[in-house]
Each structure stands twice: as structure tokens, then as C-alpha cells.
Amino acid sequence: MAVPAPNPRMVREASLEELSRLGLPLPPAHFPLVWEPGDRIELRPTGEIETRVAVLHLILARCFGMPPQAAMSWLLASHLVETVTPPEWQFVTGGKGDHRSFVLHFDALYALAWVLGLTRQLDPTLPVDERLVERMPNILAGETVRHWRSRTLTAPRDPADAAALLDLHYCLDWAYLEVEHAHRTLPGLVDASAIGQRRWALEWAVVLRGPYHDEPPGWEEVDLST
């Protein structure tokens, strides 16, 4: 259910304060807000986010050596074939595509896990918590998504908290790219690519409703150009 979005200017002020704390450059004054006053927000359905988490986890398993036939068998057993995007399907079945870009999805998976309450924090200075794998489906053991859901207690975040983190990553994405282009030192152990992946996941998971928002995009349709 959509709820009123928090004041976008207050959220932006908090995001800029965090950038300043990290010693990052601030975006220009005309940098757009993520939403407008009067907009509403919600998270995608929990089941849809869980499904995307499972697919990304499988993609990463393929990146690290899972045979294509085993990956296909798991997708079929978990009834997830129709949720795999065309680029993901080509990679799962034939290894086609940019292997490095799929490996980077580990950070997108981390952000979605945060949305589901499966990890405590999403610190822009820290890499993915290695214990995250323990909270994912045990694909190598053949654990299906259905069984994973039955043993996993998700507690989706408040939409306002998720939206605030989205705004922060919108600003961080700009700032990290600026720092990398200037060949300056980043504030932690995470690079611009990882921040971009986390933003991608948050842009997809947080649904914005208002006169200036389109229908929620598909996974491959998330726009990170601005």
C-alpha cells in the first residue's frame, strides 16, 4: 500500500549532510529531487523482491562456476524461469554477456537484502557482508525458493526509510563518479560501480507514485543515467 512520501527536501538535506560527513563533493544546486512533495511511495511486493534476490543469487552462482544445466534445473524446480530477464537468460544458458557486470550484481543483491531486512545496514563505505550468502537459498544443495522462504524471516523496511536510502544513493552515485573521475581517494572500501549497483536495486524496489512518475520499471529498465 502506498503511503505519503517524506518531505523530499528534508531527505535531501540529510543526504547532503552524509556526503559532507564522508568528505564527498556535493551535487550542484539544480540536482533533481527523486520525488516531489505530495508523491506517495511503497515497496514492491515482498514476494517479487524475494524472487529477484533468488535470481540474482543464481546469476552469481553461474559467475563462480555453477554449470548451466544445474542452473537451469534449479530455475525449473523453483518455478522462476519466467522471472529471468533476456540478458540473464543468455548468461545462464550460454555464458553470454559481460561476466564482470553480472559479478557486480552482488552489491545489488546486498541492497535488496537490506530492503527485506536480511542485513542490518547498507553502509556506503563497507563492502558486502560476507555472511549474506548464509541468508540466501542454498542453490548448490538444491534448496528451492519455496523452501528458502519457509525458513527465512523477512521484515521489509519502512518505505520511507527505503526512499531516504534511495535518495542518499542517488547523491552518492553522482559523488563517487566525480571522485573517481578526479582520481581522488574514496572514503571507504566501496567503489562507484558498487554504489551504482546498490542504487539500481533501490530504484527498482522503491515504487514512487505521482504525476511525474511512470509505472515501475522492469529490472533491466531502471534508468541510472541521471
C-alpha positions, -999 to 999 in steps of 0.1 A, spaced: 0 0 0 14 34 -10 19 59 18 28 96 17 64 102 8 86 121 33 94 157 26 119 154 -3 138 185 6 144 174 42 155 139 30 179 156 5 193 178 33 201 147 53 217 130 22 239 161 16 249 161 53 260 124 49 281 133 18 297 161 37 305 137 66 322 113 42 342 142 26 325 138 -7 316 166 -32 281 178 -32 259 178 -63 250 211 -80 221 231 -67 200 221 -97 204 184 -90 169 170 -92 149 155 -63 140 118 -65 103 126 -58 81 157 -53 60 169 -24 27 151 -24 40 119 -40 34 85 -25 57 56 -20 56 19 -15 79 -11 -18 73 -37 -45 55 -68 -31 77 -89 -8 74 -120 -30 86 -100 -60 117 -88 -42 124 -122 -29 122 -137 -64 146 -110 -77 170 -118 -49 169 -155 -57 175 -149 -94 205 -126 -87 219 -152 -63 217 -178 -91 234 -154 -116 262 -150 -91 264 -188 -87 268 -191 -125 296 -164 -123 315 -186 -99 313 -219 -118 278 -234 -115 272 -254 -147 244 -241 -169 224 -273 -167 224 -273 -129 213 -236 -130 185 -244 -154 174 -273 -133 172 -251 -102 152 -224 -121 127 -250 -132 124 -265 -97 119 -231 -82 94 -220 -110 115 -189 -118 122 -193 -155 97 -166 -164 113 -141 -140 147 -142 -156 154 -113 -179 166 -119 -215 202 -109 -208 202 -130 -177 188 -160 -196 216 -157 -222 242 -157 -195 226 -186 -175 222 -209 -205 252 -199 -226 276 -177 -206 269 -148 -230 272 -112 -218 296 -92 -197 307 -115 -169 321 -87 -148 288 -68 -149 270 -98 -136 295 -103 -108 288 -67 -97 252 -77 -90 265 -89 -56 260 -53 -44 225 -51 -60 217 -83 -41 230 -68 -9 208 -37 -13 177 -59 -19 186 -80 11 187 -48 32 152 -39 18 139 -73 30 155 -69 64 180 -97 58 210 -75 66 213 -48 92 229 -19 73 239 -7 39 270 14 47 284 31 16 320 27 30 318 -10 36 317 -39 11 291 -66 11 287 -86 44 302 -120 35 276 -136 58 249 -126 33 255 -158 15 242 -178 45 209 -160 42 204 -169 6 190 -201 -9 214 -230 -8 214 -235 -45 242 -260 -46 222 -282 -22 192 -279 -44 172 -257 -20 142 -242 -39 129 -207 -34 98 -222 -17 119 -239 10 141 -209 14 111 -187 20 98 -211 46 129 -209 67 137 -172 61 120 -145 81 119 -113 61 110 -80 76 107 -54 48 118 -19 56 95 10 61 90 26 26 101 60 39 134 46 52 140 28 19 132 60 0 156 80 21 183 55 14 175 57 -23 179 95 -22 212 90 -5 225 66 -31 212 89 -59 235 115 -45 263 91 -37 263 78 -72 270 113 -85 296 120 -59 315 87 -63 317 91 -100 330 127 -96 357 115 -71 368 86 -94 370 109 -125 392 133 -104 414 104 -93 408 112 -57 406 88 -28 371 74 -19 360 74 17 359 36 22 362 2 6 334 6 -20 338 20 -55 314 38 -78 303 6 -95 292 -9 -63 273 23 -53 256 22 -88 245 -14 -82 230 -5 -49 212 24 -63 199 2 -92 184 -22 -66 168 6 -46 155 24 -77 138 -9 -86 125 -18 -52 111 16 -42 79 24 -61 71 62 -65 36 73 -72 28 108 -85 21 129 -116 57 128 -128 63 91 -123 58 63 -148 48 28 -139 75 8 -121 102 -3 -145 114 -38 -151 148 -48 -137 166 -41 -170 146 -8 -175 159 10 -144 173 43 -156 206 53 -139 215 80 -165 208 109 -142 
